[in-house]
Amino acid sequence: MPLTPEQKKQYKSIGHHLKPVLIVAENGLTEGVIAELERALGDHELIKVKFNIMEREDRIETIAALCKAGRAELVQTIGKMALVYRKNPQPNRQLSNIHRYQ
């Protein structure tokens, strides 16, 4: 289900203060990166990902592939950072960035 503009606005304001929990380098989406993505989205729901990929087109393709692999919604991209969200049906209120900042 796509995010509404109001949700995106709220998640952007929360994401502004987050530090990247995942860094994707030139190797792209390896098994380790995807496993860490699953763990981070399961724990935090809303995460910031940094992409150390120089070419803009490659970075855009990698962001799309990351969202598809993680079954997540892209909230925002700024430069080499992306804000990604996936709803957790049973969130841990102490780990979830959505519940901590509401």
C-alpha positions as CSV (number, residue, x, y, z in Angstrom):
1,M,0.0,0.0,0.0
2,P,1.6,3.3,-1.0
3,L,2.2,5.9,1.6
4,T,0.0,9.0,1.7
5,P,1.5,12.5,1.4
6,E,0.8,13.1,5.1
7,Q,2.6,9.9,6.1
8,K,5.6,10.8,3.9
9,K,5.7,14.2,5.5
10,Q,5.7,12.7,9.0
11,Y,8.3,10.1,8.1
12,K,10.6,12.7,6.5
13,S,10.5,14.8,9.7
14,I,11.4,11.6,11.8
15,G,14.0,10.5,9.3
16,H,15.8,13.9,9.3
17,H,17.3,13.1,12.8
18,L,18.2,9.4,12.0
19,K,21.7,8.2,11.3
20,P,22.2,5.7,8.5
21,V,22.0,2.1,9.7
22,L,23.0,0.5,6.5
23,I,25.7,1.4,3.9
24,V,25.6,0.0,0.4
25,A,28.9,0.2,-1.4
26,E,30.0,-0.5,-5.0
27,N,29.4,-4.2,-4.5
28,G,25.6,-3.5,-4.5
29,L,23.0,-5.7,-2.9
30,T,24.9,-8.7,-1.5
31,E,23.4,-11.4,0.8
32,G,24.8,-9.6,3.8
33,V,23.3,-6.3,2.9
34,I,19.9,-7.8,2.3
35,A,20.0,-9.7,5.6
36,E,20.9,-6.5,7.4
37,L,18.2,-4.7,5.6
38,E,15.6,-7.3,6.8
39,R,16.8,-7.0,10.4
40,A,16.8,-3.2,10.4
41,L,13.4,-2.9,8.8
42,G,12.0,-5.5,11.2
43,D,13.4,-3.7,14.2
44,H,13.1,0.0,13.2
45,E,10.4,0.1,10.4
46,L,11.9,3.5,9.2
47,I,15.6,3.5,8.3
48,K,18.1,5.7,6.6
49,V,20.4,4.0,4.1
50,K,23.6,5.5,2.7
51,F,24.8,4.6,-0.8
52,N,28.5,4.9,-1.6
53,I,27.9,4.6,-5.3
54,M,29.3,7.4,-7.5
55,E,27.1,7.1,-10.6
56,R,23.7,8.6,-10.2
57,E,21.9,6.2,-12.5
58,D,23.5,3.2,-10.7
59,R,22.5,4.6,-7.4
60,I,18.9,5.1,-8.5
61,E,18.7,1.5,-9.8
62,T,20.2,0.2,-6.6
63,I,17.7,2.1,-4.4
64,A,14.8,0.6,-6.5
65,A,16.3,-2.9,-6.2
66,L,16.8,-2.4,-2.4
67,C,13.2,-1.4,-1.9
68,K,12.0,-4.3,-4.0
69,A,14.2,-6.8,-2.2
70,G,13.1,-5.5,1.2
71,R,9.4,-5.1,0.2
72,A,9.7,-1.6,1.4
73,E,8.5,1.9,0.4
74,L,10.9,4.6,-0.6
75,V,10.0,7.8,1.4
76,Q,12.7,10.1,0.2
77,T,16.1,10.3,-1.4
78,I,18.6,13.2,-0.9
79,G,21.9,12.8,-2.6
80,K,23.4,9.5,-1.5
81,M,20.9,8.9,1.3
82,A,17.5,7.1,1.1
83,L,14.8,6.9,3.7
84,V,13.0,3.5,3.5
85,Y,9.9,2.3,5.4
86,R,8.2,-1.0,5.9
87,K,5.4,-1.6,8.3
88,N,6.0,-4.2,11.0
89,P,2.7,-5.9,12.1
90,Q,4.2,-6.4,15.6
91,P,6.6,-3.5,16.2
92,N,8.8,-3.3,19.2
93,R,7.9,0.1,20.6
94,Q,11.3,0.7,22.0
95,L,13.1,0.0,18.7
96,S,10.6,1.3,16.2
97,N,11.5,4.8,15.0
98,I,7.9,5.5,14.2
99,H,6.6,4.8,17.7
100,R,9.5,6.4,19.5
101,Y,9.1,9.8,17.7
102,Q,5.3,10.0,17.8
